[in-house]
């Protein structure tokens, strides 16, 4: 079983001794309810570091009003079992008061990237993410930290935060992990009924459709985005599409599509809001 820490001070004391021994620390920040996507992050961290720390904390400051903070799935026992299977050394699972004691004041305010795509629909979300991630980095002081490309915008923003605030950590991106039928793993997939899950597959299928258009020579981003929208919209249980965007690898919108660009979508299916993205091949 991994060692479980709930207090910042205890974790810090323990890690200090490991650092003194010259051990390299790999860190996987999560909100728990671990799935194959998290396992991929942990496995890479396990391969590249002496000590692997996983944090499990459903961070209230990154949820807006009316979002799913209360109902976000939580199961620490199950997560500990996953961490044990993956050879994690340490799990850090603080409660909200430990991370945000009464009177907590300071926030990290991210740049313009925090206001587009997800940020346009979830105001303040990325400030909440950046705040907790910087706190976790300060607590764990890892050599490397692992972030999934499923949350591509989050990954790019964390890279900016680390650069801008001179945080001495290497950010390691990890490709999206999909189920056999193409649905990207997400803790929020538990909100989907079997019928809704079937409709959610439209997201992956729309990427394949876009990819086919691109392979056939289409380069006009608007036409590709329109085809994606039309395809997703016709599926039952799809309540709405928040955005379909095509950007370069740094999230700058594109008009003409090239290799390495990203197609990013957010779709509401049943009671779930799903985000996904695709790296363009030509
Ligand atoms: O990606 C997540 O699970 C969260 O946004 C993170 C990075 C753990 C911060 O709460």
Boltz pocket constraint, residues with backbone or C-beta under 6 A from the ligand:
constraints:
  - pocket:
      binder: B
      contacts: [[A, 29], [A, 30], [A, 31], [A, 57], [A, 59], [A, 62], [A, 129], [A, 132], [A, 133], [A, 151], [A, 154]]
      max_distance: 6.0
